[in-house]
């Protein structure tokens, strides 16, 4: 079941229950993202602790998905040029460098920068960097 969920791209926390668990199966399941194993006999307190751990993990993952979705929506509001400027800003390029890279002038880049900050809902470059770097799939754009 865990393999099927992983194949579907579902990041659902999985807890395994069992009485005689094979160490190889445990290692494989943990590598595939299992939250924990509960070996029988187990107490109600142990079960509650593990389930709480799984639920907290699921809530954190959901919060990450919501944040990433919000960032994607903000990025879609940018024009192609603004998006280009955005990723160059996050990589640390200044106005003059960005202008040289995209064939414009520093004044135009300054205008794009202000629009990027406004549309992304941040007031400073540091906030933009934090926002973009907080989304795993966007790091590629920043690093390349």
Backbone torsions as a table, in degrees:
resi	resn	phi	psi	omega
1	UNK	NA	-41.4	179.1
2	UNK	-61.5	-42.3	179.0
3	UNK	-63.1	-40.0	179.0
4	UNK	-63.9	-45.7	178.0
5	UNK	-59.6	-44.0	178.9
6	UNK	-62.3	-42.7	179.0
7	UNK	-62.1	-31.5	179.1
8	UNK	-83.0	-4.0	-179.4
9	UNK	80.5	13.0	179.3
10	UNK	-84.7	125.2	-178.6
11	UNK	-99.8	50.1	-177.9
12	UNK	-81.4	130.0	178.0
13	UNK	-63.2	133.1	-178.9
14	UNK	-119.5	132.5	175.5
15	UNK	-118.7	131.2	179.5
16	UNK	-100.0	137.7	174.7
17	UNK	-115.7	140.0	178.4
18	UNK	-172.2	169.7	179.4
19	UNK	-111.0	-37.6	177.4
20	UNK	-131.6	94.3	-174.8
21	UNK	-97.0	135.4	177.6
22	UNK	-78.5	127.7	-179.2
23	UNK	-55.2	-36.5	179.2
24	UNK	-64.2	-41.0	178.1
25	UNK	-64.9	-38.3	179.0
26	UNK	-63.1	-47.0	-179.6
27	UNK	-61.5	-45.7	179.7
28	UNK	-60.4	-46.7	-178.7
29	UNK	-63.8	-39.7	179.5
30	UNK	-66.4	-40.6	177.4
31	UNK	-62.9	-29.4	179.4
32	UNK	-88.1	4.5	172.4
33	UNK	104.6	13.5	177.8
34	UNK	-59.2	142.7	179.2
35	UNK	-76.8	-43.6	-176.7
36	UNK	-170.2	172.5	174.8
37	UNK	-124.6	139.1	174.1
38	UNK	-119.8	121.0	-178.3
39	UNK	-97.7	132.3	178.1
40	UNK	-74.9	144.7	-3.7
41	UNK	-78.0	145.5	-180.0
42	UNK	-128.7	157.1	-179.5
43	UNK	-92.7	162.5	176.8
44	UNK	-62.9	-36.7	-180.0
45	UNK	-64.9	-41.6	178.5
46	UNK	-63.6	-44.9	179.2
47	UNK	-61.4	-44.7	180.0
48	UNK	-62.5	-41.4	-179.4
49	UNK	-63.5	-44.1	-179.5
50	UNK	-68.5	-40.9	179.6
51	UNK	-66.4	-37.7	176.8
52	UNK	-63.4	-42.4	177.1
53	UNK	-58.6	-44.0	-179.9
54	UNK	-65.6	-42.4	-179.3
55	UNK	-67.3	-39.8	177.7
56	UNK	-63.8	-40.2	176.5
57	UNK	-62.4	-43.7	179.5
58	UNK	-64.0	-41.1	178.1
59	UNK	-64.8	-39.7	178.8
60	UNK	-65.3	-41.6	177.9
61	UNK	-63.8	-40.7	178.8
62	UNK	-64.0	-42.9	178.1
63	UNK	-60.2	-40.0	177.0
64	UNK	-62.3	-42.5	178.6
65	UNK	-62.4	-41.3	179.6
66	UNK	-64.4	-45.3	-180.0
67	UNK	-62.5	-45.0	179.7
68	UNK	-63.0	-40.0	178.6
69	UNK	-63.1	-41.9	178.8
70	UNK	-62.1	-42.9	179.1
71	UNK	-65.2	-41.2	178.1
72	UNK	-60.1	-41.6	179.0
73	UNK	-63.3	-42.9	178.9
74	UNK	-63.4	-43.0	179.7
75	UNK	-63.1	-36.1	179.4
76	UNK	-67.0	-22.2	178.7
77	UNK	-76.2	-13.8	179.2
78	UNK	-81.4	146.4	171.8
79	UNK	-71.2	169.5	179.5
80	UNK	-59.1	-43.7	-179.7
81	UNK	-66.2	-41.5	178.2
82	UNK	-62.6	-39.3	178.6
83	UNK	-64.0	-42.4	177.4
84	UNK	-60.2	-47.6	179.0
85	UNK	-62.6	-40.3	179.5
86	UNK	-55.7	-52.1	-177.1
87	UNK	-68.2	-32.6	176.2
88	UNK	-69.8	-37.2	175.9
89	UNK	-60.0	-47.5	-177.7
90	UNK	-64.0	-30.6	178.0
91	UNK	-76.8	-7.1	174.6
92	UNK	101.3	8.2	179.1
93	UNK	-77.5	142.2	176.3
94	UNK	-87.8	175.7	-177.5
95	UNK	-56.3	-47.3	-177.9
96	UNK	-64.1	-42.4	179.1
97	UNK	-64.2	-43.1	179.2
98	UNK	-63.3	-42.2	179.3
99	UNK	-59.9	-42.6	179.0
100	UNK	-64.7	-39.5	-177.9
101	UNK	-69.4	-37.5	-176.5
102	UNK	-107.0	9.7	173.5
103	UNK	71.5	33.5	177.5
104	UNK	-121.9	-160.6	177.9
105	UNK	-118.3	158.0	-175.1
106	UNK	-57.8	-36.5	179.7
107	UNK	-63.1	-39.3	177.9
108	UNK	-67.4	-41.1	178.6
109	UNK	-63.1	-39.6	178.6
110	UNK	-59.5	-40.8	177.2
111	UNK	-64.4	-45.8	177.5
112	UNK	-60.1	-42.4	179.7
113	UNK	-58.4	-44.8	-178.7
114	UNK	-66.3	-37.6	176.9
115	UNK	-66.7	-39.6	178.6
116	UNK	-60.3	-49.9	-179.0
117	UNK	-59.9	-43.4	-179.6
118	UNK	-62.9	-51.3	-176.8
119	UNK	-67.8	-29.6	178.8
120	UNK	-83.3	-6.4	175.3
121	UNK	74.6	31.4	178.5
122	UNK	-126.9	160.9	-179.1
123	UNK	-108.9	-15.3	-177.8
124	UNK	-136.2	157.5	178.7
125	UNK	-59.6	-39.7	-179.3
126	UNK	-58.9	-38.4	178.0
127	UNK	-66.8	-39.2	178.2
128	UNK	-63.7	-43.9	178.9
129	UNK	-59.7	-46.5	179.0
130	UNK	-61.1	-42.7	-179.6
131	UNK	-63.1	-49.5	-178.1
132	UNK	-68.5	-44.1	-178.5
133	UNK	-69.4	-15.4	177.9
134	UNK	-79.0	-4.4	-179.2
135	UNK	-115.2	112.2	-173.4
136	UNK	-51.2	-49.6	-174.1
137	UNK	-70.7	-11.9	178.3
138	UNK	-88.4	-17.1	180.0
139	UNK	-58.9	-32.9	179.2
140	UNK	-58.7	-42.8	-179.8
141	UNK	-62.7	-36.3	-178.0
142	UNK	-74.9	-39.3	-175.5
143	UNK	-80.7	-20.6	-176.4
144	UNK	-113.9	NA	NA
